[in-house]
Amino acid sequence: MDEEELDRRVWDSYMWEPGGDVLRNLWGERDGDVLRAREYAATAKRQLQIERGEVTIPRTFDGKHLRAIHGHLFQDVYEWAGRDRRMHMGKMLGGNEQAYAPPDLIDNVLDRASEVVASTDWLAVDDTQFADAMAKTYTLVNFAHPFREGNGRAAKLFVQHVAEQSPYRLDFGLHDVEPEPGEPSLRDLWNFTSAMTILQADENGLKWQFMRPVFRGLAVPRDAVVDQPEQQETEMSTLDLYHRTTPEAAAAILAEGRFLTRENTPEAYTSNRAVSDTTEGYGDAVVHVRVDEQHAELEDEFPDGEQHFRIPLDRAQVVGAFTIDADGHRAPITAGATGLDDELRAAHARRAVGNPVPAAAAVAGTPQPAAAPRPAAAALEQTTGLEADR
């Protein structure tokens, strides 16, 4: 059996019947329109749980992270929620084939995306650097396209989690803002540029630069005033705070996806300064957390503007972590990068809170099997990288 025929058979195995267009689902629903409506409602509910922090998704910024998002979003809909597709996949755009990564390269492509996240000093980026790093990260995640269905929803949540480490947030509500006459909406621009990163790729890599203007348009400073329908403008009421600790403890906190101290206390002391002489002796790593202002109790205030806060650990959202050397240079920490601290991990287990995420894996794809090999994507057969900056 050749590769194309094997792909077709695997593709058909996702459907109720060979050549059909309705995915097998946990509800037994065979009407495509009804399935789409039910899927949208179910995943919207699960997405809200993630955005509210009601479930724990460890911020590891890798394939495991992306698969956990997809697994939670689609757990009510598909048996394969959180698991990688097993066939080649792509879609047609203007008569050209937009082929995604072959199944055996999905992990490699997601590893490259994780490397982009780990090598970016997110706390220090300006708006241009933010847009570039986000464009590179998303381009790789989109090309990986690990899942049979639901890739877009999972990828957007993933890049939102990445953005949490930065001074910016992604406002996908801007997708639907009415554009100026003759101008495309951000949603249209997103769909077009996402495709062009792959369609225009060659031996030099994926053309991530197409996504630059999209992420510039979606980026909003975290301290910006936000518009709320039929309400006056209000300021964001969250604080970005920093907790000094050891690199091992910081890596363990990232792996667990929630904040805890070695002493197993319900509170921790933090500073509004990432680098400070007053906290220097507490370790060579800094954990960046975000907490609602109402939950932060001011303990000390210094003439230079530094403030120390006591915060409840169960109200703190872990954003990221980094080490600081003697010269003040920062290096991002990823979960497991320095090894896990057994003592801290045990403390996490003793105080585990929230709903565990299913041991899920991956996210969705697009409704078109790609012939193998795909002529339009021949240069991408071994591509796991990005074109150099320009």
N, C-alpha and C positions, 0 to 999 in steps of 0.2 A: 504493500500500500504506500503510495507516495505521500509526501508531506502535505500537499494541498488537500488530498482526500481525507487524511487524518484530521486536519484542521476542520474540515466540513463536518465530519462525524462528531468531533468534540463540540463544535458549535451547536449542532442539532441536539446534543445531549442536554443543553441548557433549556431547550424548548419543550412544550408539551408534545409536539409532534415534529418529525423531520420536515424541514423547510418552513416551519411555522414562524410566527413573529411575536408570540406571547411567552414570556419566560416562566418556567416552573416556579412556583412560589408556595410559601407555607400556608397560604389561605386556600389553595386549590382554585384560585380565580383564573378563568380562561378568557375573560373579556379584557382586551388590551386597554381600553379607555378606563374601565373600572379599576384595573390594576394600577395604572398610572396615578389615578386620584388617591387610591388607598395608600400607595407607596409614598406619595408626597406627604400625606397627612401623618403617616407613621414616622417617617424620617424627620419631619419638621419637629415633632414631639421629642424625638431622641436628640436632635441637634440642640434644642433648647436646654436639655439636661446637661449636655457638654458645656454649652456656653455659660450656664449658671454655676458650673462647678459641682453639680450634683453627682457626677461620676468621676472617677479618677482615671485620667489618661496621662500616664507618665510622659513628660516632655523630653523624650530621647531624640527627637528630630531625625528619625531614621525610618526604615521600612516597618519596623515593629510599631512605631508611633502611628504611621499612616494606616496600617492594618487594624490597629485598635480602634481608630476613629471610624473606619468603614464597618468594622464588626459591630460597633455599638449602633451606628446609624441604621443599618439594614438587618439587625438581628430578628426583627419581627416579620421580615419580608422574604428573605432568601436563605436557604440552607447553607449556601457557600459564602455568606457575609464574612468579610475579613480574610478571604482566601484568594490567592492569585488565580488568574485565568490560566487555562492550560492550552491555549491555542493562539496563533497570530491574530492580530486584530487591527483594524484601521477604518477609515471612512473616506468617502469621496467629497471633494470640495472643488467645484468648478471644473470637473472632469479630471482632476488630479487626485492621486491616492495619498492620503495622510496616514502613513503606517506607523504604528507604535512599536515600542521595543519588542523584539522576539521574547518569548517566555523565559528562555535561558539567560537573558541579559537584564531582566527586571531588577534583580538584586543588585547588580553592578551599577545600574543607573541610579537607583535609590541610594546606594553608598556614596555616589558622587554628589548627590543633593545634600546628604548629611555632611559631607566634607565642606561644602560651601557654607552651610550654617555654622559649623564649628570654627571655620577660619575667619569669620566676620566678627569684628568688634562691634556688636549691635548697639551697645550703649553710646558709642562715639560717632555713629553714622550721621551724616547730614541727609537732607531729603534726596539728593541725587544718588549718594552711596546706598541709601536704603532702597531706592527704586531698582538700582542695578543688582543688588544682592537678592532682592525678592524676585526679580525677573529671572535670574539664573536658577534660583531654587525651584520656582514654579515650572520653568521650562523643562527641567529634568524630571520632576514629579509627573508632569503631564505626558512626557514622552514615555516614561515607564508604564503609565496607564495600567496598573496591576490587575484591575478587576473587570469582570464581565459587564458590570453596570454600576453606576454611581461614582465614577472617578472624579467628576467635577465637584460634587458636593464634599467629598472627602478631602480633595486637594485644597479647596478654599478654606476649610477648617484648619488644615495642616499649616498653610501659610499664615493664617491668623495667629496660630500658636507661635510660629516663628517670630512674627511681628511683636508679640508680647515682650520680647527681650529688648525692644528698641524704644526710642522716644515717639514712635508713630504707631498708629493703628490703621487697619484697613477697613474702610467704610464701603461695604458692598451694596449698601443702600443707594450709593451714587450711580450704580448700574442703571437704575430706572429713572434718573433725573432727565427730564425732557431736554434734548440738546438744542442748540441754536439751529435755525433753519438751514438745511443743507449740510449739517454736521452729523456724524454718526454718534449714537449713544455709546456710553462706556461699555455697555453689554455687547453691542455689535462689534466694537473695537476689540474687546476681550476675545470674542469668538474668532474673529479674523486673525488677530496677531498670534493667538495660541496655535492656530493651524500653520501660519507662516513660519514659526520657529522650526517646524519639522519639514514643511514643503520646500523651504529654501536651504535646508541643511545640506552639507557636502562633506568631503573628507576632513575639513577643518572643524567640523562639529555643528551643534545645534545653534540656530541663529536667535539666541536669547534676546538680542537687542530689540527685536520687534516688540517685546513686552515692556520696554522701558516707559513709554508714555502712559501705558495703562496703569502701572503701579504708581507713577507720579500723580495720576488723577485720583487714585483710590486712597493715597496716603493722607492722613490727617494727624497733626500733632496731638499728642494725648492730652495736653492741657488746653486744647482749643475749645471754644464754646460750641456746643452742639444744638442744632435746631430740633425742637420737638413740636409736633403738630398741635396747634391751638394752645400752645403754652409759650411763656416767655423763655428766652434763652437762659440756660443754666450751665454752670461750669461743671466739668468732670470732678467728682468728689473722691478720687482715689489718690493714694500716696505711693510713690516709688521709694522703697526703703532698702537698706543694705545691712546684712548680718555677717560679721567676720567669723570664720571658722577654719577648719583644716581642709585641704584639698580632698581628703578621703571622705570627710563628712559631707562636703558639698556634692561630690559625685553620688553619694548614697541618697542624698535628698533629691537630686535630679532623677535618679533611677526610680525612686518611690513615687515621685510626683507630688509630694506634699512635705511640709516643713515640720521638723521635729528637732529637739535638742538632745544632746547626750544624757542630760539629767532627767529626761522624760518629763519636763515641766510643761504646763499648758501655755506658757507665755515665753516670749523671747525679747531681747533688747536689740534695737536696730537704730541705724543712723540715716539721716537724709543725705549723707555724703558717702559715695562709694569708696573713696580713699580719704582717710582721716587719721591724724596723729593720735586721736583719743581712742581709736579702736585697733591700732596697729599691732598690739601685742597679743591679740586673740587668735591669730592664725594667718596663713598666707593666701587664704581664699575668701571670696566674697559671694554670698548668696543674695541675689536680687529678688525681692518679693514685692507684690503689689497688694494693698489692703485698702478698704474703704476708710476714709478719713474718720468716720464716726467710731471706728474700732481701734484707732491708734491713740494711746494715752501719752501725752507729752511728759517726759521725765526730766530732761535737762535742755537748756538752751545756752549757746555760747555766743560771745560777741561777734565772731566772724560769720554768724548765721547758721552754724551747724546745730542740728536738733537731734536729740535722742528720744526714741519712742519705745514704749512697751506695747507689744501687740499680741493678741491671742493667736496661737498657731493654727487653729482650725478656721481662722478667717483670712489667712495669708495665702495668696496665690503665688506659687513659685514660678518666676519668670525665666531665670537662668543663673549661671554662676561663672566665675572666672578667678584665675590666680593673679597675684600681683608680685612682681619681683622687686629687688632692692631699688631699682631705678624707676619704679612705678609703671612698668610695662605690663599690659594685661594680656592674658591668654585664656580664651574660652574653655570651660570645662564641659565635657559631655558625660552623660551617665556611663559609668564604668571606665572612663578614661584614665582614672588614677586608681582604680580598684575600689570595691565597696567596703565601707566600714561596717564590720559585722556587729559591733556594739550598737551603732546607730540604727542599722537595719532591724536588729532585734527590738529596739525601742519602738520603731515604726510598727512592727508586728503587734506589740502590746497595745498600742494606741490606735490601731487601724480604724479609720472612720470612712463613711461613705459606701457607695455601692461598688463592688469590684466589677471591673470591665471583663466581659467574657474573654477567654484566652483566644481571641480572634486574630485574624490575620489581615485581610486585604480589602480593597474597594473596587468599584465598578468600572465599566468600559464603554464602548460605543457599539451601535447596532449594525455592525458590518464585519464579516470575517474577511481577513486579508489573504489574498493568494500568497503562497509561499513558493519561491522567493518573490518579494514584491519589487518589480522593476523600478518603480518611482522612488524606492527607498534603498536601492542597492548599496549606496554609500553609507547607509545607516546600519547595515547588518552587524557591524562590530562597534558601532558608536556608543559610547557611554559618557561622552564629554560635551563640553561647550566650546564654541569658537572663542578665540582669545579676545580680550577687551579691545574695543575700538570706539 
